[in-house]
Amino acid sequence: MRAVPRSMLASVLFAAVRPPRALFSASLLRPRAFAAPLACATAQAEALLGPRLRKWLGSSLEAERRKQIALAKEAEAARSAERLAEWATLVVANLWQIDDRATSAVVEDWNNGGAKVKLSFAGGQGTPREQADAAFAKARRLRRGSAVVAELIRQSEAVEARLQGWQARLADGGGGAEDEELFALRAEVLKEAKKLKLKVSGLEGAAAAAGGSLPRGKRSATQPAPLAPSQTSGWGGREFLSPAGVPILVGRNRKENEQLSLRVAREPDVWMHVRGVPGAHVLLQMSRVKGKAPPAEACLQMAADLAAFYSEARDERKALVTYASPRHVTKPNGAPLGAVKLREEGGTIVGRPVDSELIPPEVLGAREAERFGGKG
């Protein structure tokens, strides 16, 4: 058989793989066919993005203002620390002349020129000495809380100023020829809002509508996963959303603890309770999330922080929190309301009730009001 020269072989192979010339027709390479749909998509994106961004800014500003009102009330309560401490000091200084069963007493206040002062004591709350000790303890808590509240107010005011700046830029930009500015503003808001710990789920929905959706299988840590229909329509207790959008339920008293643990909880939810002290039962509702992915670490940590926060370990820097599968949570015969037993523990997580980065700041700031109302 006659050998084929290398040069001829190369030309034959190239011809075999080279596409027909007609495929490279200039008419097919011209972008004219795509120009109209692309312009239409951009216009639709702008039309969706502007109103959503405006709505998000308005609702975020309203949330910050509500937070500031709550913090202002907390700051006012903190200012009562000095009055409490003065009352307790006056009681202790005059214990020698106050009967343990007294409901009131008139004493002289030598820090105020010996003026007569009437002291009143609450019935059923211990002796005057015990009530004075309780007042000293509350004053110490309020003093510690006042610094935290002041910092939270400062942070909230800074967030409010940032939101107002974005709102002004959006109002100045208008639409039409300002599409690029609008998309740039949205990108800036998304980036900075996450740093400021603002909820951005509605804004990321706008990004998806504008063509900025995340790749399949890659979901932002702050973008909520799709939720299944609620199975907790009768739930009236506390409810939070984890960083990934998973609902976290928290009992406020023994009745709600029992409801959460024995009627609401189901697989694959994660049940939690602080170890060794009374507190709220907590449920990370994975059953509300479509799919079978395990809970994210941040979701578990937030639930553990809440379990520690709503317990008698709330003033500790760290507290061990037990977690378990709902199928292992049972109620022993004859046990009181809200008491349960674990057949098997899933493990423990360290909860951080004092300096949690996941509990909403307004909740951390209202430490006295946000207490668990029954033992569990």
C-alpha positions in Angstrom: 0.0 0.0 0.0 1.3 3.4 -1.0 2.3 5.7 1.9 0.5 9.1 2.2 2.9 12.1 2.6 2.7 13.8 6.0 1.7 17.2 4.4 -1.2 15.6 2.6 -2.3 13.7 5.7 -2.4 17.0 7.7 -4.4 18.8 5.1 -6.9 15.8 4.9 -7.3 15.8 8.7 -7.8 19.6 8.9 -10.4 19.4 6.1 -12.2 16.7 8.0 -12.6 18.7 11.2 -13.0 22.2 9.7 -16.6 23.3 9.8 -18.3 24.4 6.5 -17.6 28.0 5.5 -21.3 28.8 5.6 -21.4 28.4 9.4 -19.3 31.5 9.7 -21.7 33.7 7.6 -21.5 37.4 8.6 -25.2 37.4 9.1 -25.0 34.9 11.9 -22.1 36.7 13.7 -23.9 40.1 13.7 -25.4 40.8 17.2 -28.6 42.3 15.7 -30.7 39.2 16.4 -29.9 39.4 20.2 -29.9 43.2 20.7 -33.7 43.6 21.2 -34.2 40.8 23.7 -31.1 41.9 25.6 -32.3 45.5 25.8 -35.7 44.2 26.9 -34.3 42.0 29.6 -32.2 45.0 30.9 -35.3 47.2 31.0 -37.3 44.5 32.8 -34.5 44.0 35.3 -34.3 47.7 36.1 -38.1 47.9 36.4 -38.1 45.1 39.0 -34.9 46.2 40.8 -35.8 49.8 41.5 -39.0 49.3 43.4 -37.6 46.3 45.3 -34.6 48.2 46.4 -36.8 51.2 47.4 -39.1 48.9 49.4 -36.2 47.1 51.1 -34.6 50.4 52.1 -37.9 51.7 53.5 -38.6 48.5 55.5 -35.0 48.4 56.8 -35.2 52.0 57.9 -38.5 51.3 59.7 -36.9 48.3 61.5 -34.0 50.4 62.6 -36.3 53.1 64.0 -38.3 50.4 65.9 -35.1 49.1 67.3 -34.0 52.5 68.5 -37.3 53.0 70.3 -36.9 49.7 72.1 -33.3 50.5 72.9 -34.3 54.0 74.2 -36.7 52.3 76.7 -33.9 50.0 77.7 -31.6 52.9 78.2 -34.2 54.6 80.4 -34.4 51.4 82.5 -30.6 51.4 82.8 -30.7 54.9 84.2 -32.8 53.7 87.1 -29.8 51.7 88.4 -28.6 54.7 90.5 -32.0 55.2 92.1 -32.1 51.4 92.9 -28.7 51.5 94.4 -29.5 54.6 96.6 -32.7 52.9 97.8 -30.8 49.7 98.7 -28.1 51.7 100.5 -30.6 53.6 102.6 -32.3 50.3 103.6 -29.0 48.7 104.6 -28.0 51.8 106.6 -31.2 51.6 108.6 -31.7 47.9 109.1 -31.1 48.3 112.8 -34.5 50.1 113.1 -36.5 48.2 110.4 -38.4 45.1 111.4 -38.0 42.0 109.2 -41.8 41.9 108.6 -42.2 45.7 107.9 -44.0 46.8 104.8 -42.8 50.4 105.2 -40.4 52.5 107.3 -39.6 56.2 107.7 -35.9 56.9 108.0 -33.5 59.8 107.8 -31.4 60.3 104.6 -28.1 61.8 105.9 -26.9 62.1 102.3 -29.7 64.6 101.8 -29.4 66.7 104.9 -31.2 64.3 107.2 -34.5 64.5 105.2 -37.2 62.1 106.2 -37.7 59.4 103.6 -40.4 56.7 103.5 -39.2 53.3 102.4 -41.8 50.7 101.1 -41.3 47.0 100.9 -43.0 44.5 98.6 -45.0 41.8 100.5 -44.0 38.2 99.9 -40.6 39.1 98.4 -38.4 38.6 101.5 -37.2 40.6 104.3 -36.0 44.3 103.8 -32.4 43.0 103.8 -33.2 40.4 101.1 -35.0 43.1 99.0 -32.1 45.4 99.4 -29.7 42.7 98.2 -32.0 42.0 95.2 -32.0 45.7 94.4 -28.2 45.9 94.5 -28.0 42.9 92.1 -30.4 44.4 89.7 -28.6 47.7 89.8 -25.3 45.9 88.9 -27.0 44.2 85.9 -28.5 47.5 84.7 -25.1 49.2 84.9 -23.5 46.5 82.8 -26.4 46.6 80.4 -26.3 50.4 80.0 -22.9 50.3 78.2 -24.2 47.6 75.9 -27.3 49.5 75.1 -25.4 52.7 74.4 -23.2 50.9 71.9 -26.2 49.2 70.3 -27.9 52.7 69.9 -24.7 54.1 68.3 -24.5 51.1 65.9 -28.2 51.5 65.0 -27.8 55.2 64.3 -24.9 54.5 62.0 -26.9 51.9 60.1 -29.8 54.4 59.8 -27.5 57.0 58.4 -26.1 54.5 55.8 -29.6 53.5 54.8 -30.7 57.1 54.4 -27.7 57.7 52.2 -28.6 54.8 49.9 -32.2 56.0 49.8 -31.1 59.5 48.7 -28.9 58.1 46.0 -31.8 55.9 44.7 -34.1 59.0 44.6 -31.5 61.1 42.8 -30.7 58.4 40.2 -34.2 57.9 38.7 -34.3 55.4 35.9 -33.8 55.1 32.2 -30.3 56.2 31.5 -29.2 55.5 35.1 -29.4 51.7 34.8 -25.6 51.2 35.5 -25.8 53.4 38.6 -28.8 51.4 39.8 -27.1 48.0 39.4 -23.9 49.4 41.0 -26.0 50.7 44.0 -27.6 47.3 44.4 -24.2 45.6 44.4 -22.9 48.0 47.0 -26.0 47.7 49.2 -25.8 43.9 49.1 -22.2 43.9 50.1 -22.4 46.4 52.9 -25.8 45.3 54.2 -24.3 41.9 55.1 -21.5 43.6 57.0 -24.1 45.6 58.9 -26.0 42.3 59.7 -29.1 43.5 57.8 -31.5 40.9 56.3 -31.0 40.9 52.6 -33.2 38.0 51.4 -35.7 40.3 49.6 -32.8 42.2 48.0 -31.2 39.0 46.7 -34.5 38.1 45.3 -34.3 41.3 43.3 -30.8 40.3 42.2 -32.1 37.1 40.8 -34.9 38.8 39.0 -32.4 41.1 37.5 -30.3 38.3 36.1 -28.0 38.0 39.1 -29.1 34.6 40.4 -26.7 32.3 42.1 -25.5 29.1 40.2 -27.5 26.0 40.7 -26.5 24.2 43.9 -24.7 27.3 45.4 -26.8 29.2 47.8 -25.7 32.3 49.7 -25.3 31.8 53.5 -27.8 34.5 54.1 -30.3 33.5 51.3 -33.1 31.5 52.8 -33.6 28.0 51.4 -37.2 27.4 50.1 -39.5 26.6 53.0 -42.1 23.8 53.1 -45.6 24.8 54.1 -45.8 25.7 57.8 -46.8 23.0 60.2 -46.8 25.4 63.2 -49.8 27.6 62.5 -50.9 27.2 66.2 -47.4 28.2 67.5 -47.6 31.5 69.5 -44.1 31.4 71.0 -40.9 33.2 70.0 -39.7 32.5 66.4 -36.4 33.5 64.8 -34.8 33.0 61.4 -31.3 31.5 61.2 -28.7 32.9 58.8 -29.8 30.4 56.2 -33.5 31.2 56.7 -34.4 28.1 58.8 -37.0 28.9 61.5 -35.9 28.6 65.1 -38.8 28.2 67.7 -38.2 29.1 71.4 -40.6 28.3 74.2 -41.5 31.1 76.6 -42.9 28.9 79.5 -43.5 25.3 80.5 -46.7 25.1 78.4 -44.9 26.2 75.2 -41.9 24.0 76.0 -44.2 21.0 76.1 -46.1 22.0 72.9 -42.8 22.6 71.0 -41.1 19.3 72.2 -44.0 16.9 72.0 -46.4 18.3 69.3 -44.5 20.6 67.0 -41.1 18.8 66.7 -40.7 16.2 64.0 -37.9 14.7 62.0 -35.5 16.1 60.8 -35.8 19.0 63.3 -33.1 19.5 65.9 -34.2 19.9 69.6 -32.1 21.8 72.1 -32.0 22.7 75.8 -29.2 24.2 78.0 -27.7 21.5 80.1 -28.2 21.4 83.9 -30.3 24.5 84.5 -34.0 25.5 83.7 -34.6 27.2 80.4 -36.5 27.3 77.1 -36.8 24.3 74.8 -35.5 25.3 71.3 -36.3 23.8 67.9 -34.3 24.2 64.7 -37.1 23.5 62.2 -35.2 21.6 59.5 -38.6 20.0 58.5 -39.5 23.4 57.0 -36.6 23.3 54.6 -37.0 21.6 51.3 -34.3 19.0 50.6 -32.2 16.8 52.8 -29.1 18.9 53.5 -27.9 18.8 57.1 -28.2 22.0 59.1 -25.4 24.6 58.6 -23.0 25.2 61.5 -24.3 28.8 61.8 -27.9 27.6 62.2 -26.9 25.2 64.9 -24.8 27.8 66.7 -27.6 30.4 66.6 -30.1 27.9 68.1 -27.6 27.0 70.8 -27.0 30.6 71.6 -30.8 31.2 71.9 -31.2 28.1 74.2 -28.5 29.5 76.5 -29.9 33.1 76.3 -33.4 32.0 77.3 -32.3 30.1 80.4 -30.9 30.7 83.8 -27.4 30.5 82.3 -28.1 33.7 80.3 -25.5 35.8 82.3 -22.7 33.3 81.7 -20.2 33.7 78.8 -20.6 30.1 77.8 -23.1 27.3 78.5 -23.3 23.7 77.3 -26.4 23.1 75.2 -27.7 19.5 74.6 -29.2 18.7 71.2 -31.2 15.6 70.2 -33.5 14.2 67.5 -37.2 14.8 68.3 -37.9 11.0 68.3 -35.7 10.7 71.4 -37.6 13.4 73.3 -40.2 11.8 75.6 -42.4 12.7 78.6 -42.2 10.4 81.6 -45.4 9.3 83.2 -46.4 11.7 85.9 -43.9 14.3 84.9 -44.9 17.9 85.4 -45.8 20.3 82.6 -42.9 21.0 80.3 -40.6 18.2 81.7 -39.2 15.8 79.2 -36.6 13.0 79.1 -34.0 12.2 76.4 -33.6 8.6 75.3 -30.5 9.5 73.5 -28.5 12.7 73.1 -27.1 13.9 69.8 -24.3 15.8 71.5 -23.5 19.2 72.9 -22.8 22.7 71.6 -21.3 25.6 73.4 -23.9 28.4 73.6 -22.8 32.0 73.9 -25.6 33.9 75.6 -23.7 37.1 76.4 -21.7 37.9 73.2 -23.4 35.9 70.5 -22.9 37.3 67.0 -26.1 35.5 65.8 -28.8 36.6 68.3 -30.4 39.8 67.0 -28.8 42.9 68.7 -32.2 44.2 69.8 -32.8 40.9 71.7 -29.4 41.0 73.3 -30.0 44.6 74.3 -33.3 43.8 76.1 -31.8 41.3 78.5 -34.2 42.0 81.4 -37.4 41.8 79.3 -36.3 38.8 77.2 -36.4 36.2 80.0 -37.8 32.7 80.0 -41.0 32.6 81.9 -41.1 29.1 83.3 -38.8 26.3 84.1 -38.3 23.5 81.6 
